[in-house]
Amino acid sequence: MTHTQAWCWHAPGEPDQLTLTRQALPTPGPDEVLVANRIIAFNPVDWKLIEQGHPHWQPGHVPGVDGMGTLVTLGANVTHLRPGTRVAYHTDLRHGGSFARHTLVPARALMPVPDALSDEAAAALPCPGLTAWQALAKLPHLHGEALLITGAGSSVGRFAVQLALQKGAASLPAPARATTSGSNS
């Protein structure tokens, strides 16, 4: 196979303005891998950049920050991975993204996907997980501290709660429930 397909951005607009384009299959650099995407994620950062553009984007840019697939080709310096391995990844916004059948990814940006995790769940992890980790990394000390996480029901919020608890943030006890006695004395 010498060609692949990708959804390409041409100017600020709506996601439905991306065009499906045939492209040459990219060859990994020494520290890169080529991933055959199975699932791509559509994150808020993706649609915002499709609408507004990015200073590094030129017409024909492939957007998309998160994806999940299998390794197809490894760069010369990538010796710790094997073709066929299931991986998830988060790309650099400045370079070609996940909205393609194949994506070049730096080997350091890959996360192995355990067999028990679905392709869909794996593709949905990188951006919200990284966002939550970056937010909590700015807090110098969480052990024993109470932390209010607004939007804890969102993807980023759920990761933030889990990471905060892992760092030792105080968890509040569940509110007491009112009970009534069944006896009439």
Secondary structure, 3 states (H helix, E strand, C coil): CCEEEEEEECCCCCHHHCEEEEEECCCCCCCEEEEEEEEECCCHHHHHHHHHCCCCCCCCECCCCEEEEEEEEECCCCCCCCCCCEEEEECCCCCCCCCECEEEEEHHHEEECCCCCCHHHHHCCHHHHHHHHHHHHCCCCCCCCCCCCCCCCCHHHHHHHHHHHHCCCCCCCCCCCCCCCCCCC
